[in-house]
Amino acid sequence: MATHTLDITKEHCPMTFVKTKLKLAQISDGDILEVLLTEGEPLNNVPKSATEQGFKVLGIEHVSGNIHKVTIEK
């Protein structure tokens, strides 16, 4: 099992989940994707969309300022 990181702090919806979904498509089942994003729409939409797509959101944590990390298992 590998852990991958995706920084979408400069992206805006709907590209935040599009980029997350593309990255999830590149990794193996069981791998972990740590997504760095900003609060607001990305923080609301990425975990919700990931769950709706059948991925498992393992956690959401505050990193610094308005940056958060969402951990998703494929």
N, CA, C and O atoms as a Tripos MOL2 file, in Angstrom:
@<TRIPOS>MOLECULE
protein
  296   295    74     0     0
PROTEIN
NO_CHARGES

@<TRIPOS>ATOM
      1 N           0.8490   -1.1870    0.0000 N.3       1 MET1
      2 CA          0.0000    0.0000    0.0000 C.3       1 MET1
      3 C           0.8900    1.2450    0.0000 C.2       1 MET1
      4 O           1.8150    1.3580    0.8040 O.2       1 MET1
      5 N           0.6020    2.1620   -0.8980 N.am      2 ALA2
      6 CA          1.3950    3.3840   -1.0130 C.3       2 ALA2
      7 C           0.5390    4.6000   -0.6660 C.2       2 ALA2
      8 O          -0.6890    4.5620   -0.7430 O.2       2 ALA2
      9 N           1.2140    5.6630   -0.2870 N.am      3 THR3
     10 CA          0.5320    6.9260   -0.0090 C.3       3 THR3
     11 C           0.9660    7.9510   -1.0450 C.2       3 THR3
     12 O           2.1550    8.1230   -1.3140 O.2       3 THR3
     13 N          -0.0250    8.6290   -1.6230 N.am      4 HIS4
     14 CA          0.2150    9.6290   -2.6540 C.3       4 HIS4
     15 C          -0.3030   10.9710   -2.1410 C.2       4 HIS4
     16 O          -1.2030   11.0170   -1.3020 O.2       4 HIS4
     17 N           0.2700   12.0630   -2.6510 N.am      5 THR5
     18 CA         -0.1650   13.3950   -2.2370 C.3       5 THR5
     19 C          -0.5710   14.1980   -3.4650 C.2       5 THR5
     20 O           0.0720   14.1280   -4.5120 O.2       5 THR5
     21 N          -1.6490   14.9610   -3.3180 N.am      6 LEU6
     22 CA         -2.1300   15.8360   -4.3840 C.3       6 LEU6
     23 C          -2.3940   17.2100   -3.7840 C.2       6 LEU6
     24 O          -3.1620   17.3350   -2.8300 O.2       6 LEU6
     25 N          -1.7660   18.2350   -4.3340 N.am      7 ASP7
     26 CA         -1.9540   19.6090   -3.8550 C.3       7 ASP7
     27 C          -2.8780   20.3360   -4.8190 C.2       7 ASP7
     28 O          -2.4910   20.6500   -5.9450 O.2       7 ASP7
     29 N          -4.1180   20.6040   -4.3650 N.am      8 ILE8
     30 CA         -5.0690   21.3470   -5.2000 C.3       8 ILE8
     31 C          -5.4360   22.6740   -4.5320 C.2       8 ILE8
     32 O          -6.5270   23.2050   -4.7430 O.2       8 ILE8
     33 N          -4.5140   23.1980   -3.7280 N.am      9 THR9
     34 CA         -4.7940   24.4420   -3.0050 C.3       9 THR9
     35 C          -4.9650   25.6360   -3.9390 C.2       9 THR9
     36 O          -5.5630   26.6390   -3.5490 O.2       9 THR9
     37 N          -4.4470   25.5440   -5.1730 N.am     10 LYS10
     38 CA         -4.5790   26.6510   -6.1320 C.3      10 LYS10
     39 C          -5.7640   26.4530   -7.0820 C.2      10 LYS10
     40 O          -6.0400   27.3070   -7.9240 O.2      10 LYS10
     41 N          -6.4570   25.3300   -6.9410 N.am     11 GLU11
     42 CA         -7.5730   25.0210   -7.8460 C.3      11 GLU11
     43 C          -8.9010   25.5130   -7.2580 C.2      11 GLU11
     44 O          -9.0150   25.7650   -6.0580 O.2      11 GLU11
     45 N          -9.8900   25.6400   -8.1340 N.am     12 HIS12
     46 CA        -11.2340   26.0370   -7.7200 C.3      12 HIS12
     47 C         -12.2230   24.9980   -8.2330 C.2      12 HIS12
     48 O         -11.9690   24.3290   -9.2340 O.2      12 HIS12
     49 N         -13.3510   24.8660   -7.5420 N.am     13 CYS13
     50 CA        -14.3870   23.9380   -7.9840 C.3      13 CYS13
     51 C         -14.8560   24.3440   -9.3720 C.2      13 CYS13
     52 O         -14.9330   25.5420   -9.6450 O.2      13 CYS13
     53 N         -15.1740   23.4070  -10.2640 N.am     14 PRO14
     54 CA        -15.2280   21.9580  -10.0240 C.3      14 PRO14
     55 C         -13.9040   21.2390  -10.2710 C.2      14 PRO14
     56 O         -13.8410   20.0150  -10.1530 O.2      14 PRO14
     57 N         -12.8450   21.9770  -10.6110 N.am     15 MET15
     58 CA        -11.5670   21.3200  -10.9260 C.3      15 MET15
     59 C         -10.9730   20.5800   -9.7370 C.2      15 MET15
     60 O         -10.1870   19.6510   -9.9190 O.2      15 MET15
     61 N         -11.3360   20.9770   -8.5240 N.am     16 THR16
     62 CA        -10.7630   20.3170   -7.3500 C.3      16 THR16
     63 C         -11.0820   18.8340   -7.3580 C.2      16 THR16
     64 O         -10.1860   18.0110   -7.1720 O.2      16 THR16
     65 N         -12.3470   18.4740   -7.5700 N.am     17 PHE17
     66 CA        -12.6730   17.0500   -7.5530 C.3      17 PHE17
     67 C         -12.2630   16.3630   -8.8480 C.2      17 PHE17
     68 O         -11.9280   15.1790   -8.8350 O.2      17 PHE17
     69 N         -12.2830   17.0880   -9.9740 N.am     18 VAL18
     70 CA        -11.8330   16.5010  -11.2390 C.3      18 VAL18
     71 C         -10.3850   16.0420  -11.0940 C.2      18 VAL18
     72 O         -10.0480   14.9180  -11.4670 O.2      18 VAL18
     73 N          -9.5250   16.9100  -10.5520 N.am     19 LYS19
     74 CA         -8.1120   16.5470  -10.3740 C.3      19 LYS19
     75 C          -7.9630   15.4210   -9.3560 C.2      19 LYS19
     76 O          -7.1250   14.5360   -9.5270 O.2      19 LYS19
     77 N          -8.7760   15.4490   -8.2930 N.am     20 THR20
     78 CA         -8.7360   14.3820   -7.2890 C.3      20 THR20
     79 C          -9.1240   13.0540   -7.9260 C.2      20 THR20
     80 O          -8.4660   12.0380   -7.7020 O.2      20 THR20
     81 N         -10.1860   13.0620   -8.7160 N.am     21 LYS21
     82 CA        -10.6640   11.8290   -9.3500 C.3      21 LYS21
     83 C          -9.6330   11.2860  -10.3460 C.2      21 LYS21
     84 O          -9.4270   10.0750  -10.4250 O.2      21 LYS21
     85 N          -8.9840   12.1790  -11.1070 N.am     22 LEU22
     86 CA         -7.9460   11.7470  -12.0510 C.3      22 LEU22
     87 C          -6.7910   11.0890  -11.3050 C.2      22 LEU22
     88 O          -6.2700   10.0640  -11.7460 O.2      22 LEU22
     89 N          -6.3910   11.6690  -10.1850 N.am     23 LYS23
     90 CA         -5.2850   11.1060   -9.3940 C.3      23 LYS23
     91 C          -5.6910    9.7500   -8.8150 C.2      23 LYS23
     92 O          -4.8990    8.8080   -8.8270 O.2      23 LYS23
     93 N          -6.9230    9.6480   -8.3080 N.am     24 LEU24
     94 CA         -7.4140    8.3760   -7.7660 C.3      24 LEU24
     95 C          -7.4100    7.2900   -8.8410 C.2      24 LEU24
     96 O          -7.1680    6.1200   -8.5420 O.2      24 LEU24
     97 N          -7.6750    7.6720  -10.0870 N.am     25 ALA25
     98 CA         -7.6840    6.7050  -11.1910 C.3      25 ALA25
     99 C          -6.2800    6.1620  -11.4730 C.2      25 ALA25
    100 O          -6.1330    5.0660  -12.0150 O.2      25 ALA25
    101 N          -5.2470    6.9350  -11.1020 N.am     26 GLN26
    102 CA         -3.8690    6.5400  -11.3880 C.3      26 GLN26
    103 C          -3.2680    5.6360  -10.3160 C.2      26 GLN26
    104 O          -2.2560    4.9790  -10.5580 O.2      26 GLN26
    105 N          -3.8840    5.5970   -9.1330 N.am     27 ILE27
    106 CA         -3.2890    4.8290   -8.0360 C.3      27 ILE27
    107 C          -3.9830    3.4780   -7.8820 C.2      27 ILE27
    108 O          -5.0670    3.2580   -8.4230 O.2      27 ILE27
    109 N          -3.3560    2.5950   -7.1510 N.am     28 SER28
    110 CA         -3.8770    1.2290   -6.9910 C.3      28 SER28
    111 C          -4.9410    1.1580   -5.9060 C.2      28 SER28
    112 O          -4.9680    1.9770   -4.9880 O.2      28 SER28
    113 N          -5.8210    0.1600   -6.0280 N.am     29 ASP29
    114 CA         -6.8220   -0.0820   -4.9890 C.3      29 ASP29
    115 C          -6.1100   -0.3100   -3.6570 C.2      29 ASP29
    116 O          -5.1170   -1.0340   -3.5920 O.2      29 ASP29
    117 N          -6.6210    0.3070   -2.6070 N.am     30 GLY30
    118 CA         -6.0340    0.1680   -1.2830 C.3      30 GLY30
    119 C          -5.0180    1.2520   -0.9720 C.2      30 GLY30
    120 O          -4.6420    1.4380    0.1850 O.2      30 GLY30
    121 N          -4.5660    1.9800   -2.0070 N.am     31 ASP31
    122 CA         -3.6230    3.0720   -1.7770 C.3      31 ASP31
    123 C          -4.3320    4.2610   -1.1210 C.2      31 ASP31
    124 O          -5.5560    4.3860   -1.1590 O.2      31 ASP31
    125 N          -3.5220    5.1180   -0.5260 N.am     32 ILE32
    126 CA         -4.0280    6.2950    0.1750 C.3      32 ILE32
    127 C          -3.6650    7.5420   -0.6240 C.2      32 ILE32
    128 O          -2.5420    7.6710   -1.1110 O.2      32 ILE32
    129 N          -4.6270    8.4610   -0.7560 N.am     33 LEU33
    130 CA         -4.3720    9.7480   -1.3930 C.3      33 LEU33
    131 C          -4.6170   10.8490   -0.3730 C.2      33 LEU33
    132 O          -5.7200   10.9850    0.1570 O.2      33 LEU33
    133 N          -3.5760   11.6360   -0.1020 N.am     34 GLU34
    134 CA         -3.7070   12.7860    0.7900 C.3      34 GLU34
    135 C          -3.8660   14.0260   -0.0860 C.2      34 GLU34
    136 O          -2.9590   14.3910   -0.8340 O.2      34 GLU34
    137 N          -5.0260   14.6670    0.0160 N.am     35 VAL35
    138 CA         -5.3450   15.8250   -0.8200 C.3      35 VAL35
    139 C          -5.2400   17.0950    0.0240 C.2      35 VAL35
    140 O          -5.9430   17.2480    1.0240 O.2      35 VAL35
    141 N          -4.3610   17.9960   -0.3870 N.am     36 LEU36
    142 CA         -4.2570   19.2960    0.2700 C.3      36 LEU36
    143 C          -5.1680   20.2630   -0.4650 C.2      36 LEU36
    144 O          -5.0610   20.4320   -1.6790 O.2      36 LEU36
    145 N          -6.0780   20.9060    0.2880 N.am     37 LEU37
    146 CA         -7.0340   21.8130   -0.3280 C.3      37 LEU37
    147 C          -7.3660   22.9510    0.6260 C.2      37 LEU37
    148 O          -6.9600   22.9510    1.7880 O.2      37 LEU37
    149 N          -8.1160   23.9220    0.1070 N.am     38 THR38
    150 CA         -8.4900   25.0740    0.9290 C.3      38 THR38
    151 C          -9.8910   24.8830    1.4950 C.2      38 THR38
    152 O         -10.6940   24.1060    0.9770 O.2      38 THR38
    153 N         -10.1610   25.6180    2.5770 N.am     39 GLU39
    154 CA        -11.4910   25.5130    3.1720 C.3      39 GLU39
    155 C         -12.5020   26.1880    2.2590 C.2      39 GLU39
    156 O         -12.1380   26.8880    1.3140 O.2      39 GLU39
    157 N         -13.7740   25.9660    2.5560 N.am     40 GLY40
    158 CA        -14.8370   26.4760    1.6920 C.3      40 GLY40
    159 C         -15.3140   25.3640    0.7750 C.2      40 GLY40
    160 O         -15.4280   24.2090    1.1850 O.2      40 GLY40
    161 N         -15.5910   25.7300   -0.4770 N.am     41 GLU41
    162 CA        -16.1370   24.7550   -1.4330 C.3      41 GLU41
    163 C         -15.3030   23.4890   -1.5860 C.2      41 GLU41
    164 O         -15.8530   22.3900   -1.5160 O.2      41 GLU41
    165 N         -13.9680   23.6090   -1.7970 N.am     42 PRO42
    166 CA        -13.1900   22.3610   -1.9450 C.3      42 PRO42
    167 C         -13.2950   21.4540   -0.7250 C.2      42 PRO42
    168 O         -13.4380   20.2400   -0.8670 O.2      42 PRO42
    169 N         -13.2260   22.0280    0.4630 N.am     43 LEU43
    170 CA        -13.2960   21.2180    1.6870 C.3      43 LEU43
    171 C         -14.6680   20.5790    1.8490 C.2      43 LEU43
    172 O         -14.7800   19.4810    2.3930 O.2      43 LEU43
    173 N         -15.7040   21.2520    1.3850 N.am     44 ASN44
    174 CA        -17.0570   20.6880    1.4520 C.3      44 ASN44
    175 C         -17.2800   19.6430    0.3660 C.2      44 ASN44
    176 O         -17.8700   18.5920    0.6190 O.2      44 ASN44
    177 N         -16.8060   19.9340   -0.8490 N.am     45 ASN45
    178 CA        -17.1630   19.1190   -2.0150 C.3      45 ASN45
    179 C         -16.2910   17.8900   -2.2320 C.2      45 ASN45
    180 O         -16.8090   16.8370   -2.6020 O.2      45 ASN45
    181 N         -14.9810   17.9950   -2.0120 N.am     46 VAL46
    182 CA        -14.1050   16.8550   -2.3320 C.3      46 VAL46
    183 C         -14.4280   15.6260   -1.4750 C.2      46 VAL46
    184 O         -14.5980   14.5380   -2.0260 O.2      46 VAL46
    185 N         -14.5190   15.7620   -0.1290 N.am     47 PRO47
    186 CA        -14.8600   14.5530    0.6580 C.3      47 PRO47
    187 C         -16.2370   13.9840    0.3030 C.2      47 PRO47
    188 O         -16.4160   12.7680    0.2330 O.2      47 PRO47
    189 N         -17.2120   14.8850    0.0800 N.am     48 LYS48
    190 CA        -18.5720   14.4480   -0.2610 C.3      48 LYS48
    191 C         -18.5720   13.7180   -1.6070 C.2      48 LYS48
    192 O         -19.1670   12.6480   -1.7340 O.2      48 LYS48
    193 N         -17.9080   14.2950   -2.6060 N.am     49 SER49
    194 CA        -17.8640   13.6780   -3.9270 C.3      49 SER49
    195 C         -17.1030   12.3610   -3.9010 C.2      49 SER49
    196 O         -17.4990   11.4010   -4.5630 O.2      49 SER49
    197 N         -16.0120   12.3080   -3.1410 N.am     50 ALA50
    198 CA        -15.2330   11.0710   -3.0390 C.3      50 ALA50
    199 C         -16.0920    9.9500   -2.4610 C.2      50 ALA50
    200 O         -16.0720    8.8220   -2.9550 O.2      50 ALA50
    201 N         -16.8430   10.2690   -1.4140 N.am     51 THR51
    202 CA        -17.7260    9.2840   -0.7880 C.3      51 THR51
    203 C         -18.8070    8.8310   -1.7740 C.2      51 THR51
    204 O         -19.1000    7.6410   -1.8820 O.2      51 THR51
    205 N         -19.3950    9.7950   -2.4920 N.am     52 GLU52
    206 CA        -20.4330    9.4620   -3.4720 C.3      52 GLU52
    207 C         -19.8900    8.5710   -4.5900 C.2      52 GLU52
    208 O         -20.6350    7.7750   -5.1620 O.2      52 GLU52
    209 N         -18.5960    8.6980   -4.9070 N.am     53 GLN53
    210 CA        -17.9730    7.8970   -5.9620 C.3      53 GLN53
    211 C         -17.5180    6.5310   -5.4470 C.2      53 GLN53
    212 O         -16.9920    5.7220   -6.2110 O.2      53 GLN53
    213 N         -17.7210    6.2770   -4.1540 N.am     54 GLY54
    214 CA        -17.3890    4.9620   -3.6130 C.3      54 GLY54
    215 C         -16.0200    4.8610   -2.9610 C.2      54 GLY54
    216 O         -15.5670    3.7640   -2.6350 O.2      54 GLY54
    217 N         -15.3500    6.0090   -2.7670 N.am     55 PHE55
    218 CA        -14.0640    6.0040   -2.0800 C.3      55 PHE55
    219 C         -14.2890    6.2110   -0.5940 C.2      55 PHE55
    220 O         -15.3390    6.7050   -0.1830 O.2      55 PHE55
    221 N         -13.3010    5.8350    0.2170 N.am     56 LYS56
    222 CA        -13.4410    5.9340    1.6700 C.3      56 LYS56
    223 C         -12.6210    7.1200    2.1860 C.2      56 LYS56
    224 O         -11.3970    7.1440    2.0600 O.2      56 LYS56
    225 N         -13.3110    8.0960    2.7650 N.am     57 VAL57
    226 CA        -12.6280    9.2430    3.3620 C.3      57 VAL57
    227 C         -12.2090    8.8360    4.7730 C.2      57 VAL57
    228 O         -13.0470    8.6050    5.6440 O.2      57 VAL57
    229 N         -10.8870    8.7530    4.9790 N.am     58 LEU58
    230 CA        -10.3590    8.2910    6.2640 C.3      58 LEU58
    231 C         -10.2470    9.4120    7.2780 C.2      58 LEU58
    232 O         -10.2920    9.1620    8.4830 O.2      58 LEU58
    233 N         -10.1010   10.6400    6.8140 N.am     59 GLY59
    234 CA         -9.9660   11.7370    7.7600 C.3      59 GLY59
    235 C          -9.8110   13.0750    7.0770 C.2      59 GLY59
    236 O          -9.4290   13.1710    5.9110 O.2      59 GLY59
    237 N         -10.1220   14.1130    7.8480 N.am     60 ILE60
    238 CA         -9.9460   15.4930    7.4000 C.3      60 ILE60
    239 C          -9.2480   16.2150    8.5390 C.2      60 ILE60
    240 O          -9.7290   16.2050    9.6720 O.2      60 ILE60
    241 N          -8.1020   16.8470    8.2390 N.am     61 GLU61
    242 CA         -7.4070   17.5630    9.2990 C.3      61 GLU61
    243 C          -6.9390   18.9260    8.8300 C.2      61 GLU61
    244 O          -6.6230   19.1240    7.6570 O.2      61 GLU61
    245 N          -6.9010   19.8720    9.7730 N.am     62 HIS62
    246 CA         -6.4250   21.2160    9.4950 C.3      62 HIS62
    247 C          -4.9030   21.1910    9.4650 C.2      62 HIS62
    248 O          -4.2750   20.6450   10.3720 O.2      62 HIS62
    249 N          -4.3040   21.7760    8.4330 N.am     63 VAL63
    250 CA         -2.8450   21.7970    8.3030 C.3      63 VAL63
    251 C          -2.3200   23.1380    8.7980 C.2      63 VAL63
    252 O          -1.5690   23.1840    9.7720 O.2      63 VAL63
    253 N          -2.7020   24.2240    8.1430 N.am     64 SER64
    254 CA         -2.3240   25.5710    8.5810 C.3      64 SER64
    255 C          -3.1150   26.5950    7.7920 C.2      64 SER64
    256 O          -3.4980   26.3490    6.6480 O.2      64 SER64
    257 N          -3.3580   27.7400    8.4000 N.am     65 GLY65
    258 CA         -4.1420   28.7730    7.7190 C.3      65 GLY65
    259 C          -5.4720   28.2160    7.2640 C.2      65 GLY65
    260 O          -6.2400   27.6830    8.0640 O.2      65 GLY65
    261 N          -5.7460   28.3430    5.9570 N.am     66 ASN66
    262 CA         -7.0070   27.7930    5.4280 C.3      66 ASN66
    263 C          -6.7680   26.4980    4.6570 C.2      66 ASN66
    264 O          -7.6020   26.0900    3.8480 O.2      66 ASN66
    265 N          -5.6190   25.8480    4.9100 N.am     67 ILE67
    266 CA         -5.2700   24.5980    4.2190 C.3      67 ILE67
    267 C          -5.6620   23.3900    5.0760 C.2      67 ILE67
    268 O          -5.3830   23.3380    6.2740 O.2      67 ILE67
    269 N          -6.3070   22.4370    4.4370 N.am     68 HIS68
    270 CA         -6.7080   21.2000    5.0930 C.3      68 HIS68
    271 C          -6.2030   20.0120    4.2910 C.2      68 HIS68
    272 O          -5.8980   20.1320    3.1050 O.2      68 HIS68
    273 N          -6.1180   18.8610    4.9550 N.am     69 LYS69
    274 CA         -5.7190   17.6240    4.2800 C.3      69 LYS69
    275 C          -6.8550   16.6190    4.4060 C.2      69 LYS69
    276 O          -7.3060   16.3050    5.5080 O.2      69 LYS69
    277 N          -7.3070   16.1220    3.2690 N.am     70 VAL70
    278 CA         -8.3270   15.0750    3.2350 C.3      70 VAL70
    279 C          -7.6330   13.7900    2.8320 C.2      70 VAL70
    280 O          -6.9850   13.7270    1.7880 O.2      70 VAL70
    281 N          -7.7700   12.7540    3.6670 N.am     71 THR71
    282 CA         -7.1380   11.4640    3.3900 C.3      71 THR71
    283 C          -8.2070   10.5130    2.8440 C.2      71 THR71
    284 O          -9.2190   10.2520    3.4950 O.2      71 THR71
    285 N          -7.9570   10.0030    1.6350 N.am     72 ILE72
    286 CA         -8.9140    9.1510    0.9210 C.3      72 ILE72
    287 C          -8.2620    7.8010    0.6110 C.2      72 ILE72
    288 O          -7.1290    7.7450    0.1320 O.2      72 ILE72
    289 N          -8.9800    6.7300    0.8870 N.am     73 GLU73
    290 CA         -8.5080    5.4050    0.4970 C.3      73 GLU73
    291 C          -9.2330    4.9830   -0.7690 C.2      73 GLU73
    292 O         -10.4570    5.0770   -0.8600 O.2      73 GLU73
    293 N          -8.4570    4.5110   -1.7530 N.am     74 LYS74
    294 CA         -9.0950    4.0400   -2.9880 C.3      74 LYS74
    295 C          -9.5970    2.6240   -2.7840 C.2      74 LYS74
    296 O         -10.1680    2.0340   -3.7010 O.2      74 LYS74
@<TRIPOS>BOND
     1     1     2 1
     2     2     3 1
     3     3     4 2
     4     3     5 am
     5     5     6 1
     6     6     7 1
     7     7     8 2
     8     7     9 am
     9     9    10 1
    10    10    11 1
    11    11    12 2
    12    11    13 am
    13    13    14 1
    14    14    15 1
    15    15    16 2
    16    15    17 am
    17    17    18 1
    18    18    19 1
    19    19    20 2
    20    19    21 am
    21    21    22 1
    22    22    23 1
    23    23    24 2
    24    23    25 am
    25    25    26 1
    26    26    27 1
    27    27    28 2
    28    27    29 am
    29    29    30 1
    30    30    31 1
    31    31    32 2
    32    31    33 am
    33    33    34 1
    34    34    35 1
    35    35    36 2
    36    35    37 am
    37    37    38 1
    38    38    39 1
    39    39    40 2
    40    39    41 am
    41    41    42 1
    42    42    43 1
    43    43    44 2
    44    43    45 am
    45    45    46 1
    46    46    47 1
    47    47    48 2
    48    47    49 am
    49    49    50 1
    50    50    51 1
    51    51    52 2
    52    51    53 am
    53    53    54 1
    54    54    55 1
    55    55    56 2
    56    55    57 am
    57    57    58 1
    58    58    59 1
    59    59    60 2
    60    59    61 am
    61    61    62 1
    62    62    63 1
    63    63    64 2
    64    63    65 am
    65    65    66 1
    66    66    67 1
    67    67    68 2
    68    67    69 am
    69    69    70 1
    70    70    71 1
    71    71    72 2
    72    71    73 am
    73    73    74 1
    74    74    75 1
    75    75    76 2
    76    75    77 am
    77    77    78 1
    78    78    79 1
    79    79    80 2
    80    79    81 am
    81    81    82 1
    82    82    83 1
    83    83    84 2
    84    83    85 am
    85    85    86 1
    86    86    87 1
    87    87    88 2
    88    87    89 am
    89    89    90 1
    90    90    91 1
    91    91    92 2
    92    91    93 am
    93    93    94 1
    94    94    95 1
    95    95    96 2
    96    95    97 am
    97    97    98 1
    98    98    99 1
    99    99   100 2
   100    99   101 am
   101   101   102 1
   102   102   103 1
   103   103   104 2
   104   103   105 am
   105   105   106 1
   106   106   107 1
   107   107   108 2
   108   107   109 am
   109   109   110 1
   110   110   111 1
   111   111   112 2
   112   111   113 am
   113   113   114 1
   114   114   115 1
   115   115   116 2
   116   115   117 am
   117   117   118 1
   118   118   119 1
   119   119   120 2
   120   119   121 am
   121   121   122 1
   122   122   123 1
   123   123   124 2
   124   123   125 am
   125   125   126 1
   126   126   127 1
   127   127   128 2
   128   127   129 am
   129   129   130 1
   130   130   131 1
   131   131   132 2
   132   131   133 am
   133   133   134 1
   134   134   135 1
   135   135   136 2
   136   135   137 am
   137   137   138 1
   138   138   139 1
   139   139   140 2
   140   139   141 am
   141   141   142 1
   142   142   143 1
   143   143   144 2
   144   143   145 am
   145   145   146 1
   146   146   147 1
   147   147   148 2
   148   147   149 am
   149   149   150 1
   150   150   151 1
   151   151   152 2
   152   151   153 am
   153   153   154 1
   154   154   155 1
   155   155   156 2
   156   155   157 am
   157   157   158 1
   158   158   159 1
   159   159   160 2
   160   159   161 am
   161   161   162 1
   162   162   163 1
   163   163   164 2
   164   163   165 am
   165   165   166 1
   166   166   167 1
   167   167   168 2
   168   167   169 am
   169   169   170 1
   170   170   171 1
   171   171   172 2
   172   171   173 am
   173   173   174 1
   174   174   175 1
   175   175   176 2
   176   175   177 am
   177   177   178 1
   178   178   179 1
   179   179   180 2
   180   179   181 am
   181   181   182 1
   182   182   183 1
   183   183   184 2
   184   183   185 am
   185   185   186 1
   186   186   187 1
   187   187   188 2
   188   187   189 am
   189   189   190 1
   190   190   191 1
   191   191   192 2
   192   191   193 am
   193   193   194 1
   194   194   195 1
   195   195   196 2
   196   195   197 am
   197   197   198 1
   198   198   199 1
   199   199   200 2
   200   199   201 am
   201   201   202 1
   202   202   203 1
   203   203   204 2
   204   203   205 am
   205   205   206 1
   206   206   207 1
   207   207   208 2
   208   207   209 am
   209   209   210 1
   210   210   211 1
   211   211   212 2
   212   211   213 am
   213   213   214 1
   214   214   215 1
   215   215   216 2
   216   215   217 am
   217   217   218 1
   218   218   219 1
   219   219   220 2
   220   219   221 am
   221   221   222 1
   222   222   223 1
   223   223   224 2
   224   223   225 am
   225   225   226 1
   226   226   227 1
   227   227   228 2
   228   227   229 am
   229   229   230 1
   230   230   231 1
   231   231   232 2
   232   231   233 am
   233   233   234 1
   234   234   235 1
   235   235   236 2
   236   235   237 am
   237   237   238 1
   238   238   239 1
   239   239   240 2
   240   239   241 am
   241   241   242 1
   242   242   243 1
   243   243   244 2
   244   243   245 am
   245   245   246 1
   246   246   247 1
   247   247   248 2
   248   247   249 am
   249   249   250 1
   250   250   251 1
   251   251   252 2
   252   251   253 am
   253   253   254 1
   254   254   255 1
   255   255   256 2
   256   255   257 am
   257   257   258 1
   258   258   259 1
   259   259   260 2
   260   259   261 am
   261   261   262 1
   262   262   263 1
   263   263   264 2
   264   263   265 am
   265   265   266 1
   266   266   267 1
   267   267   268 2
   268   267   269 am
   269   269   270 1
   270   270   271 1
   271   271   272 2
   272   271   273 am
   273   273   274 1
   274   274   275 1
   275   275   276 2
   276   275   277 am
   277   277   278 1
   278   278   279 1
   279   279   280 2
   280   279   281 am
   281   281   282 1
   282   282   283 1
   283   283   284 2
   284   283   285 am
   285   285   286 1
   286   286   287 1
   287   287   288 2
   288   287   289 am
   289   289   290 1
   290   290   291 1
   291   291   292 2
   292   291   293 am
   293   293   294 1
   294   294   295 1
   295   295   296 2
@<TRIPOS>SUBSTRUCTURE
     1 MET1         2 RESIDUE 1 A MET
     2 ALA2         6 RESIDUE 1 A ALA
     3 THR3        10 RESIDUE 1 A THR
     4 HIS4        14 RESIDUE 1 A HIS
     5 THR5        18 RESIDUE 1 A THR
     6 LEU6        22 RESIDUE 1 A LEU
     7 ASP7        26 RESIDUE 1 A ASP
     8 ILE8        30 RESIDUE 1 A ILE
     9 THR9        34 RESIDUE 1 A THR
    10 LYS10       38 RESIDUE 1 A LYS
    11 GLU11       42 RESIDUE 1 A GLU
    12 HIS12       46 RESIDUE 1 A HIS
    13 CYS13       50 RESIDUE 1 A CYS
    14 PRO14       54 RESIDUE 1 A PRO
    15 MET15       58 RESIDUE 1 A MET
    16 THR16       62 RESIDUE 1 A THR
    17 PHE17       66 RESIDUE 1 A PHE
    18 VAL18       70 RESIDUE 1 A VAL
    19 LYS19       74 RESIDUE 1 A LYS
    20 THR20       78 RESIDUE 1 A THR
    21 LYS21       82 RESIDUE 1 A LYS
    22 LEU22       86 RESIDUE 1 A LEU
    23 LYS23       90 RESIDUE 1 A LYS
    24 LEU24       94 RESIDUE 1 A LEU
    25 ALA25       98 RESIDUE 1 A ALA
    26 GLN26      102 RESIDUE 1 A GLN
    27 ILE27      106 RESIDUE 1 A ILE
    28 SER28      110 RESIDUE 1 A SER
    29 ASP29      114 RESIDUE 1 A ASP
    30 GLY30      118 RESIDUE 1 A GLY
    31 ASP31      122 RESIDUE 1 A ASP
    32 ILE32      126 RESIDUE 1 A ILE
    33 LEU33      130 RESIDUE 1 A LEU
    34 GLU34      134 RESIDUE 1 A GLU
    35 VAL35      138 RESIDUE 1 A VAL
    36 LEU36      142 RESIDUE 1 A LEU
    37 LEU37      146 RESIDUE 1 A LEU
    38 THR38      150 RESIDUE 1 A THR
    39 GLU39      154 RESIDUE 1 A GLU
    40 GLY40      158 RESIDUE 1 A GLY
    41 GLU41      162 RESIDUE 1 A GLU
    42 PRO42      166 RESIDUE 1 A PRO
    43 LEU43      170 RESIDUE 1 A LEU
    44 ASN44      174 RESIDUE 1 A ASN
    45 ASN45      178 RESIDUE 1 A ASN
    46 VAL46      182 RESIDUE 1 A VAL
    47 PRO47      186 RESIDUE 1 A PRO
    48 LYS48      190 RESIDUE 1 A LYS
    49 SER49      194 RESIDUE 1 A SER
    50 ALA50      198 RESIDUE 1 A ALA
    51 THR51      202 RESIDUE 1 A THR
    52 GLU52      206 RESIDUE 1 A GLU
    53 GLN53      210 RESIDUE 1 A GLN
    54 GLY54      214 RESIDUE 1 A GLY
    55 PHE55      218 RESIDUE 1 A PHE
    56 LYS56      222 RESIDUE 1 A LYS
    57 VAL57      226 RESIDUE 1 A VAL
    58 LEU58      230 RESIDUE 1 A LEU
    59 GLY59      234 RESIDUE 1 A GLY
    60 ILE60      238 RESIDUE 1 A ILE
    61 GLU61      242 RESIDUE 1 A GLU
    62 HIS62      246 RESIDUE 1 A HIS
    63 VAL63      250 RESIDUE 1 A VAL
    64 SER64      254 RESIDUE 1 A SER
    65 GLY65      258 RESIDUE 1 A GLY
    66 ASN66      262 RESIDUE 1 A ASN
    67 ILE67      266 RESIDUE 1 A ILE
    68 HIS68      270 RESIDUE 1 A HIS
    69 LYS69      274 RESIDUE 1 A LYS
    70 VAL70      278 RESIDUE 1 A VAL
    71 THR71      282 RESIDUE 1 A THR
    72 ILE72      286 RESIDUE 1 A ILE
    73 GLU73      290 RESIDUE 1 A GLU
    74 LYS74      294 RESIDUE 1 A LYS
